[in-house]
Amino acid sequence: MPQILNNALEAVGNTPLIRLDKVAKLHGLKCNLLGKVEFMSAGGSVKDRIAKAMVEAAEKEGKLVPGKSVVIEPTSGNTGIGLAMACAIKGYSVIITLPNKMSLEKEAALRALGAEVVRTPTEAAWDSPQSHIGIARKLQKEIPYGIILDQYGNINNPLAHEITTGPEIIEAVKSTPSTSSRVSSQKVDVVVCGAGTGGTISGISRAMKKTHNKDCIVVGVDPDGSILAIPSSLNRKTEGDAYVVEGIGYDFIPDVLSRDPTDIDEWIKTNDTEAFDAVQALMRNEGLLVGGSSGSALSGTLKWLKRRKDIAETLGLNVVVILPDGIRNYMSKDWFLSRALHGEPTPLAQAIARVLQEP
Ligand SMILES: C=C(NCc1c(COP(=O)(O)O)cnc(C)c1O)C(=O)O
């Protein structure tokens, strides 16, 4: 039932699980393709959940002093936005270290929420003093009351997904009845999820396998250029290559990313073109204004399903794809504008032009 919330943090998560029937039909899928639409969270991304969880855990542990503490976090932007939102509400200062490749839209949102933003060289290795992690650590040493909550190692990152994102998905699937026109196994059979820190995929996997369906197949999506995929032979040809998609992939293995093969069953690699084409497919067919890594996740899902006809062609199996944020983080990016504004004129656009040329 709708009710008055105390603050925006109470509007974090509880995002919809939406059928992607048109995309499924375009690809000849018989299984259900379901998108977990995280841009509908208060701060606009899946990372709101861990920001709220890390701040509230730090408060419980007495690590944050209202009016004094300065939360410092290295981030590709969305965790920073979640932290800045939480700190604006709770009264903490925020410094975000943000690699140069990340969008201007994320920086603007961070500054609008009151955060200080320090840009860092994208090409700096994670353990370089010049990286977003290195600069955050330097600032923590020098800034009084500075504290790094550390999404790369903080157990509240994956735990937030184990206790919120995963159970939301399970509840949605279990509570939606199977009908003759919409057959459902009533179980989550497959989850496909991109990995940055790996908190989302690790936490969701534990929720699925511990409490719901030990046979749920969990597939990680890792961009060409990143080294998170297992086996590492998947990464060799492209390790270190630059990629445009934001939020997923790293040059190190974050502590919160499970390397247990019973947590993450398989990995699939994706590239920028596939990702951004998949974003356009989600917008044009499903009306979903998703961001680049959502395209990575969908393109990874479709590639994986091509190899798993046993899943793709079974009526009623539920394949869930995590869609982490929205296009409003990337509106000025060339990859988006070139597709949204400069595509081939449609027949309708040509008809409009003809009409408007008439005297
Ligand atoms: C690590 C951060 N983001 C993760 C992220 C991810 C990956 O989520 P992880 O739970 O970190 O693996 C996917 N897509 C987008 C758009 C993201 O922003 C960050 O915002 O600092």
The ligand as a Tripos MOL2 file, in Angstrom:
@<TRIPOS>MOLECULE
LIG
   21    21     1     0     0
SMALL
NO_CHARGES

@<TRIPOS>ATOM
      1 C1         31.3990   -0.1660   -8.8090 C.2       1 LIG1
      2 C2         30.4650    0.7230   -9.1510 C.2       1 LIG1
      3 N1         29.4180    0.4300   -9.9560 N.pl3     1 LIG1
      4 C3         29.0650   -0.8880  -10.2920 C.3       1 LIG1
      5 C4         28.1840   -1.0390  -11.4810 C.ar      1 LIG1
      6 C5         27.9370   -2.3280  -11.9670 C.ar      1 LIG1
      7 C6         28.4950   -3.5690  -11.2800 C.3       1 LIG1
      8 O1         27.9700   -3.7290   -9.9740 O.3       1 LIG1
      9 P1         28.8890   -4.4800   -8.8950 P.3       1 LIG1
     10 O2         27.9300   -4.8650   -7.8060 O.co2     1 LIG1
     11 O3         29.9020   -3.4660   -8.4250 O.co2     1 LIG1
     12 O4         29.5260   -5.6570   -9.5760 O.co2     1 LIG1
     13 C7         27.1790   -2.4840  -13.1210 C.ar      1 LIG1
     14 N2         26.6930   -1.4290  -13.7930 N.ar      1 LIG1
     15 C8         26.9000   -0.1630  -13.3330 C.ar      1 LIG1
     16 C9         26.3140    0.9800  -14.1130 C.3       1 LIG1
     17 C10        27.6340    0.0640  -12.1520 C.ar      1 LIG1
     18 O5         27.8070    1.3270  -11.7060 O.3       1 LIG1
     19 C11        30.5190    2.1180   -8.6920 C.2       1 LIG1
     20 O6         29.5300    2.8540   -8.9840 O.co2     1 LIG1
     21 O7         31.4990    2.4940   -8.0530 O.co2     1 LIG1
@<TRIPOS>BOND
     1     1     2 2
     2     2     3 1
     3     2    19 1
     4     3     4 1
     5     4     5 1
     6     5     6 ar
     7     5    17 ar
     8     6     7 1
     9     6    13 ar
    10     7     8 1
    11     8     9 1
    12     9    10 2
    13     9    11 1
    14     9    12 1
    15    13    14 ar
    16    14    15 ar
    17    15    16 1
    18    15    17 ar
    19    17    18 1
    20    19    20 2
    21    19    21 1
@<TRIPOS>SUBSTRUCTURE
     1 LIG1         1 GROUP 0 **** ****
